[in-house]
Amino acid sequence: MGVPRRTITRRCEPGGPWQRLLPGIVLLENGEPTDEHRIRAALLHGRDGAVLTGIHAMHRHGLRSAPVPADIHLLVPAERRVTDLEFVHIERTTRLPKSQLLQDVPVAPAGRAVLDAARRLSDQDTVTAMLAEVIQRRRCTAQALVDELAAGSHAGRALPTRALVPLLGGARSVAEADAWHLLERSGLPACQWNVKLFTTSGRYIATPDGWWDEVGFAWEIDSRRHHSGPGEHARTLARNTRYLTAGVVVLQTSPARLRREPELVLAEIRAGYEVACRRHRPDVYTR
């Protein structure tokens, strides 16, 4: 653009009005670069056709279950000769996805972005939370994640594969995934997950985390964080009243107890199921 190299060098010196973010890429400010600055600098480094993926792409899709990492994850065509540099992680791929332009940035589809992020993580709970969120927010189906995982690289596949098993079964959170694994060894019939429950008159009762329709038994996994505020506490009380007046047996369990006292929780689930079996099934239906 006609700016002499010596002018750029002088202006990018310490205390100058500009700064170099990457070789050949200059930020025309001297303050702390924002994530937006770093994302756009990374895309310039990746050149035309580069696609933002991973957690920064998830945030672009409105998915916030994972903390923002230090690096920017890009997908580029396999034949492109561009490598990792400072805060930019480059992944060359023969399966470059069709990008979506979100806030003027080319972004990988939500399912691809979350799996690209999951393959680079080592914490099972974080991976489960990410995959659960993309399904819960209807950005992608569980089966689409399975298909994407099967089509992609084998590297880093173990954690997302394990996380997808309970999600395919209907779980939609880390706590529900823990519950799903617990029920696998309970000896009880399989329950339905997250189905809406109504009276015969059509009045909504609740959406229990687990529901045994044959006996009318509901299981709610109620975390203190989501149910302790004044508004949430009132809603929980109202929900429990609707269960009671509909004649539904309901067991409430905290997520912490699923891990701290799994055997005791199992005993409570079996006992609750037995109580429900001994009662007349309530006149309710699922949708």
ZAMARGU-4260 file (C-alpha; in steps of 0.2 Angstrom, whole numbers, plus 5000, padded with zeros to 4 digits):
<rodrens>
0) 5000/5000/5000 | 5015/5011/4998 | 5020/5012/5017 | 5040/5011/5017 | 5047/4996/5027
5) 5057/5008/5038 | 5041/5017/5043 | 5033/5001/5048 | 5048/4996/5058 | 5049/5012/5067
10) 5031/5013/5071 | 5031/4995/5078 | 5046/4998/5090 | 5042/4998/5109 | 5031/5013/5113
15) 5027/5015/5095 | 5009/5017/5089 | 5008/5000/5080 | 5014/4982/5084 | 5018/4966/5074
20) 5006/4952/5078 | 5014/4940/5067 | 5027/4941/5053 | 5021/4953/5040 | 5005/4957/5050
25) 5003/4973/5059 | 4990/4979/5071 | 4988/4998/5069 | 4986/5000/5088 | 4998/4998/5103
30) 4986/4991/5116 | 4983/4973/5121 | 4977/4963/5106 | 4960/4957/5108 | 4954/4939/5103
35) 4946/4947/5088 | 4963/4955/5083 | 4971/4938/5085 | 4958/4928/5075 | 4959/4940/5060
40) 4978/4940/5061 | 4978/4921/5061 | 4966/4921/5046 | 4978/4932/5037 | 4992/4920/5041
45) 4982/4905/5035 | 4978/4915/5019 | 4963/4913/5007 | 4952/4898/5011 | 4957/4896/5029
50) 4943/4892/5041 | 4942/4896/5060 | 4938/4880/5070 | 4939/4874/5088 | 4933/4883/5103
55) 4934/4901/5096 | 4923/4894/5082 | 4911/4887/5095 | 4910/4904/5103 | 4905/4911/5086
60) 4891/4899/5086 | 4885/4904/5103 | 4892/4889/5112 | 4901/4894/5128 | 4904/4878/5138
65) 4923/4878/5136 | 4935/4891/5141 | 4944/4901/5128 | 4961/4894/5124 | 4977/4904/5121
70) 4979/4898/5103 | 4968/4901/5087 | 4964/4884/5078 | 4963/4885/5059 | 4959/4873/5045
75) 4968/4875/5029 | 4969/4865/5013 | 4981/4850/5014 | 4992/4856/5000 | 4995/4873/5008
80) 5013/4876/5015 | 5009/4886/5031 | 5013/4880/5048 | 5010/4884/5067 | 5016/4901/5072
85) 5016/4909/5089 | 4997/4909/5094 | 4991/4901/5078 | 4988/4882/5077 | 4987/4876/5059
90) 4978/4860/5054 | 4980/4854/5036 | 4965/4844/5030 | 4959/4835/5015 | 4941/4838/5022
95) 4940/4857/5022 | 4922/4860/5028 | 4911/4873/5019 | 4913/4888/5030 | 4899/4899/5037
100) 4902/4918/5038 | 4899/4923/5056 | 4903/4941/5061 | 4913/4942/5045 | 4924/4927/5049
105) 4924/4911/5040 | 4919/4898/5053 | 4918/4879/5053 | 4900/4871/5056 | 4897/4869/5074
110) 4898/4850/5074 | 4915/4850/5065 | 4921/4864/5077 | 4917/4855/5093 | 4925/4839/5087
115) 4941/4848/5081 | 4941/4856/5099 | 4937/4839/5108 | 4952/4830/5099 | 4964/4842/5107
120) 4958/4841/5125 | 4962/4829/5139 | 4948/4832/5151 | 4933/4820/5149 | 4920/4832/5158
125) 4925/4846/5147 | 4923/4836/5131 | 4906/4829/5137 | 4900/4847/5141 | 4905/4853/5124
130) 4897/4839/5115 | 4881/4840/5126 | 4879/4859/5123 | 4880/4858/5104 | 4866/4844/5104
135) 4856/4853/5118 | 4857/4870/5108 | 4852/4860/5092 | 4867/4866/5082 | 4870/4848/5078
140) 4863/4830/5081 | 4871/4817/5091 | 4871/4805/5076 | 4879/4819/5065 | 4893/4820/5078
145) 4896/4801/5077 | 4897/4803/5058 | 4909/4817/5058 | 4920/4808/5071 | 4920/4793/5060
150) 4925/4803/5044 | 4939/4812/5053 | 4956/4809/5059 | 4959/4794/5072 | 4970/4806/5082
155) 4962/4811/5098 | 4946/4801/5095 | 4945/4792/5111 | 4938/4805/5123 | 4924/4811/5111
160) 4920/4793/5107 | 4917/4789/5125 | 4907/4805/5128 | 4896/4802/5114 | 4889/4785/5121
165) 4878/4792/5134 | 4873/4807/5123 | 4867/4795/5110 | 4857/4787/5124 | 4848/4803/5127
170) 4859/4812/5141 | 4862/4830/5138 | 4874/4836/5152 | 4890/4829/5161 | 4879/4825/5176
175) 4866/4816/5165 | 4881/4806/5157 | 4887/4801/5174 | 4869/4796/5178 | 4868/4786/5162
180) 4884/4776/5166 | 4877/4773/5184 | 4860/4766/5177 | 4870/4754/5165 | 4874/4744/5180
185) 4858/4746/5190 | 4849/4731/5183 | 4833/4742/5180 | 4824/4744/5164 | 4831/4758/5153
190) 4823/4775/5156 | 4819/4789/5144 | 4829/4805/5145 | 4822/4822/5144 | 4805/4818/5138
195) 4791/4831/5142 | 4777/4825/5154 | 4759/4830/5153 | 4742/4826/5162 | 4728/4819/5151
200) 4721/4836/5151 | 4736/4842/5142 | 4744/4852/5157 | 4763/4852/5157 | 4770/4843/5172
205) 4789/4843/5169 | 4804/4837/5159 | 4812/4824/5170 | 4830/4820/5167 | 4825/4801/5168
210) 4808/4794/5166 | 4802/4776/5168 | 4786/4777/5159 | 4780/4759/5163 | 4778/4763/5181
215) 4778/4782/5181 | 4794/4786/5190 | 4804/4802/5187 | 4822/4806/5192 | 4828/4824/5193
220) 4847/4828/5194 | 4846/4845/5203 | 4862/4854/5204 | 4863/4868/5218 | 4870/4880/5205
225) 4855/4879/5194 | 4842/4878/5208 | 4848/4889/5222 | 4843/4906/5216 | 4826/4913/5222
230) 4818/4911/5205 | 4825/4894/5202 | 4821/4888/5219 | 4803/4894/5216 | 4802/4885/5200
235) 4809/4869/5207 | 4796/4870/5221 | 4782/4872/5208 | 4788/4858/5198 | 4789/4846/5213
240) 4771/4852/5217 | 4765/4847/5199 | 4774/4830/5201 | 4764/4827/5217 | 4747/4832/5211
245) 4749/4821/5196 | 4754/4807/5207 | 4771/4804/5200 | 4785/4797/5211 | 4800/4808/5209
250) 4818/4806/5216 | 4830/4821/5217 | 4849/4818/5216 | 4863/4831/5216 | 4876/4829/5203
255) 4890/4828/5216 | 4882/4813/5224 | 4883/4803/5208 | 4901/4803/5210 | 4903/4804/5228
260) 4890/4791/5233 | 4886/4781/5217 | 4881/4765/5227 | 4870/4774/5238 | 4862/4783/5224
265) 4859/4767/5215 | 4850/4760/5230 | 4839/4775/5231 | 4835/4773/5212 | 4830/4755/5215
270) 4820/4759/5230 | 4811/4773/5221 | 4807/4762/5206 | 4800/4749/5218 | 4789/4762/5226
275) 4782/4767/5209 | 4779/4749/5205 | 4768/4746/5220 | 4757/4761/5216 | 4745/4763/5202
280) 4753/4771/5187 | 4748/4789/5186 | 4737/4795/5172 | 4751/4805/5163 | 4759/4804/5146
285) 4775/4809/5137 | 4778/4819/5122
</rodrens>
